[in-house]
Amino acid sequence: MTSESLSNSEWLRTVDRLGGAEFLEDEAREFGAFARPRKIKCAVDQLRLVLAYCWGTRGLRLTAAWAEAMELASLSNVALLKRLRNSVDWLEEMVGRMISAGVRGACAAAARGRRVRLVDATAVAKAGRDDREYGGVWRVHSVFDLMTERFTDFELTDEKGGEVIDRADVIPGEIRVGDRAYLQPDRVAQVLADGADIVVRAKWNGARWLDANGNSVNLIALLKKARGKGLMDQPIFVKGSAKEPIRLRLVAIRKPKQASDLTIEKIKRRARDMGRKLMPETLVAAEWVIIITSLDQEEYPLSAISDLYRLRWRIEIAFKHLKSGVGLSRPPGEEPRSARAHILCHLLLALLTEPLIAEHLGDSPRREAA
């Protein structure tokens, strides 16, 4: 979908998918995005104009000229910018409503088994020289539900908003899957307390590893001992701020030699570039995929845990669609509300087009898991 498509029948179908013209008019007034018809006749026309600017490449002046030529609105680029900023809360509501609509129809099907939800974040660089120099980003924290084949949660923060596994509300019974950034004992404990299970990639030094007696566990020694077998699956305790450590399960799978060599070479190259000395333990751990989980060993054997973690590829595909397919990139403005509106419009476009992406992915491990 492009901004050009906003001038034909595709726009009418988009309005219907967003709830219909009458509903959108009422919603825009409720969230203060549209007060009364003046230079723009109605809230639906304002939405059309905002999306045309954010989804297109014309800039404010040319978008305003396009609106004039289309007899959509007659306003200046400054007035368009004001309308854009006023629409932020309305856009957030639409994104949330689209997410809820995608989940609602799959609840009954999910009751037959466990729900698998992938957590991750993607970053979009901020505009402005200072932000580029100091690494300023907008971070889109996301949850992707394999049952519905859709994003089911978005939260937008700046670079200070860290990746945490309990950022999104837990659906009791879900299996929450995350990468190394989400190994945070206290946050993991909260997810477990809320009725979910976790499958999370782990660094060898990413936690305080303990045995059942509270003694420290040398994870590298365990990995060296398991080299011959190439597999490890045993209970482990992880210490957080709480008095009692969390009982989990440690699963490790040794990589094929080619994959292991590539990982080690990458680690060595990065250490050389940064002028750092590598720890020998890091090279040992590089031979393995280390995962912690709260899932029962009998119900979910080691092979199942491996398969669950590999399903993370699906959220990577979704992010690629968001950036390459939908075109999410650095917002053109430095003002936070303008930047939020730009990103929210692209999230909305991703939600509108997700069903098409899922339909054309074909057979994959995610469908077997679901």
N, C-alpha and C positions, 0 to 999 in steps of 0.2 A: 504494500500500500504506500503510495507517495502522496505528496501534497496536491499533485495534479488530479489524483483520483477524487479529491474532495469536491470537485466541481461536477461530478456526475452521479450516476445511480449508486455507486459504491458508498457514497456519503450517506445516502438514505438508509442503506443496510447497516452502516456503522452506527447511526443514530438509534436504530431499532435494537441493536445488540447492547447499546449502552443504557437502554431502558425506555426509549421513545422520547419524542419531542416534548410532550406535556410534562413527563416526569423530570426531564433534564431542566426545563424551565423552572419548575418549583424547587429543584435541588440547588440550582445556581443562586437563587434568591436566598435560600436557607443558609448557604455558606458565604454570602456576601460577595459573590463573584459578579453578579449582575443585579443592578437596582432597577433601572427603568430604560426604556428604549429612547435613545437619542441618536448618536452617530452610528450605533449598531442596533438593529431592529429587535433582536431577541437573543436570548442566552445561547441557543443552538448555533446562531451565526457567530457569536463570540467564540464558542468552542472550536468551530470550524476554522476561524482565523488564527486562534492560538496554536492549534495543531498544525496548520499550514506553515506557520513560522518555525515551530520547533522541529517538525519532521522534514522541512525543506532546507534549502541552502541560500535563500534569497537575502536574508538579513531583514532588519526592521523596515527600512525605507522601501525596499522592493516588495516586501510582503504587503505593506500598506498600499502601494501602487497596484498590486495584483487585486487586492480587495476592492479598490475603486473601480478597476476595469471590469471586475466580475459583478459590480453593483451589489457587493456584499456589505460594504461599509465605506464610510468616508471619514477617515481619521488620520492624524499624523503618526509618525514613528514613535514620538514620545507618548501619545495617547495609547498606542498599541502596547508599548512596554508597561504602562500602568495597568492595562487590562490583563496582561500576562501575569503580573505580580498578584493582582487581585484574585486570580484563578487558582492559586496554589492549593488552598484548603479544599476546593471543589475537586481538583485533580486527584488529591490524596484520597478523597472519598470514592471517586470512580475506580481508582486502582484497587482499593480495599474491597469494593463491591464486586469487581470482576474476579478477584481472587476467591471471595466467598461463593460466588455463583459456580465456579469451577469445582469447588470441593463438595458442595451440597449434594450433587447427584451421585457421588461415589461413596457416600457413607455406608449405604446398605451393602455394597459389594465388599467394602473394607472389613466388615464384620466377619467375613469368612476366614480371614487371616490377619497377619500383622501388617501394619502400615509402615512403609519404609520412607523416611523423610531425610533428604540430603541437605546439610547446612554448609554454607560457604558464603564468601563475599567477593565482590569485584570492585575495583577502584577506577574512578574517572578523574583525571587530572583537573585541578582548578584552573581558571583563567587568571592571567596576571603574572608579571615577571617574578615578583617575590614568591608567589606560591609555587611556581615552576622550579625556582632555585632551591627552595627549602622543602620540596616534596609535598606540597599541599594537595590533598585529594578529597573528592567526595566518595564515600564508601557505601556501596549498596549491599546491605546484609540481607541474605535471601534464604528461603527454604523451598526446596523443590520436592513435591510429592510424587512418588513413582506410581501410585495407584491412579491418580488423576492425570499424570503426565503434565503437570502444571506447577508453576510457582504458586505457593500458598501463603507466602509471607514476604514482605519487603520492609526494610527499615533503612532510612537514609540518614547518614551521619557524616561528619567531617573526619579528618584523619585521626582525631582523638577518640573516636568510637571504636573500641577494640572488638575483635572477633571473639564472641563468647557463645558457648553451646546452648545456654538457656535464654538467649535473647528473645526468641520466639516462644509463645505459649506452647506447652506440651499437650499433645493429644494422648490421653491414657492408652497404653498398649502399643504405642508407636515404637519403631526402632529408628533412632536418630544416628545418622552416619556423618562423620566429619574427619577432616585431615589433622595434621599435627598441631595446628594452631589451637585446636579445641580441647587439648589435653590439659584441663584445668580442674584439679580435684574437687574444689568446692562447688564449681559450676556443674560438674558431672554429678556430684551428690544431689544437687537440686533437681536435675532432670530425673534421676532415679526416684527421688522422693515424690515427684509428681506423677509417677506411674509409667515411665517409659524405660526402654533399654537403650544402650549405646554401643556403637561400633566406631572406634576412633583410632586413627594412626598414631603411633607414639615414637618419640625420640628416645634414644637409649638413656639420655640424661634429662628427660623432660619431666620427671616426677621422682618422689622419694619412694623407692620400691622396698616393700617389707614382706617378710614371710608371716605365717600364722601366729608366730610367737612375738612378733614386733621387731625382729632383727632385720637389719639392712640386707638387701639382696643385691649381689653383684650381677647385674644383667649381662655385662660383657662376658663374664665367666660362664654363664648359662648358655649364651650363644656359641661360644667356642666349644663347649661340651656337646652341643647339639649339631655341630657341623656335619658329622658323618651321616646322621639321619636326615638332616635338612628341614626338620620340623620341630616345633615345640608348642605344647598346649598344656598349661598348668595354672593353678590358682595363684593369684598375686594380690597383695594389698597395697593401696596407694594412700599416702598420708597427706591430708590437707590441714586446714586450720582446726577442724573438729577434733575432739578428744579421741574418737574411734576412727581408725583408718577405713577406707572403703574396700570391701571385698570385690574383686573383679577377676577376670580371667586373662591371662597373657597368652597370646597366639603369635607365633613367629614362623615365617616361611622363608627359606633361603632362596634368593634369586638365582636364575640361571647364570652361568659364568659370564656370558656376553653382556647381560643386563647389569650384573654386578660390576664388571670392568668399566662400563660406560659411566655408572654412577660414581665410582671411585675417581675416574679421570676428571669428571665434572667437579667433584669436591676439591681435588688437588689444584685444578686450574683456578677455581674461585679463591682458594687460599693464597695462591701465588699473586693473583691480581690485587688482593687486599693486604698483602704483606703479612699474613698470619701463619703461624706454625700449627700444623695439624696434630691433633691428639691421636695416638694409635687406636684408641677405642672407637673413634669416629670411623676409621677405615674398616674395623670389624663390623660395626653396626650397618655400614653401607652395603654389606652382603645380604641383608635381611629386610623383609617387610615386617615391621613390628606393629601389632594391633592389640588394643585392649578392648574388652567387651564385658557386658554384664549378662549376656545370653547364656542359657543353660547348655552345658557341654553335650548332654545326651540328645537334646532336641535340635541343637545347632552345632554339628561337628565342625572340625577345623575347616573342611572344604567349604561349608556353608558360610562361615565367617569371611573367608577369602572372597567368595562370590559376592557377598553383601558389600564388602568394601570396594570391590571393582565396579560396582554400580555407580560410583561417584562420577564416572565418565559422563553420565546423563546431565548433570548440572553443568559440566564443562561445555557440553554441546549447547545448553540453554544460554549460557553466558556468551558463547560465540555468536549465537543468533542475536542476542541483545546488542552486541557491539558491531558485528560485521553485517548481519542481516537487517536489523532495525536501524543501525547507524548511531548508537549511543557513543558519544565522544565528549571531549572537553566542552562544557557549556560556554557559549560565546560571551557571557557577561560575568563580572566579578561579584555583583550584588547577590547575596545568598538566596533571596526569594526568586529572583530570575533564574538562578542556577537550578533551584529545586523544581521550578516549573518545567524547565527544559528536560531534566532527568525524568520527572514524573510522566511527561508526555511520551517519552520513549518506553518507559515501563508499561504504559497503557497500550502502546502499539505492540509490544512483545506479548502482552496478554491476549490481545485481539487476534494475533497470528499464530499463537502457540498450537491450537488444534491442528493447523495445517502442517506444522513441523512434525508433530507427533504422528500424524497420519502417514507421512512420507518417510519416517525413519525405518520402517520395515521391522523384521524380526530382530530381537536383541535380547541380551540376558535380562534386562529390566522387566520384560513381559513375563518371562518365566518366574521371576521373583514375585511379581504381583499376582 
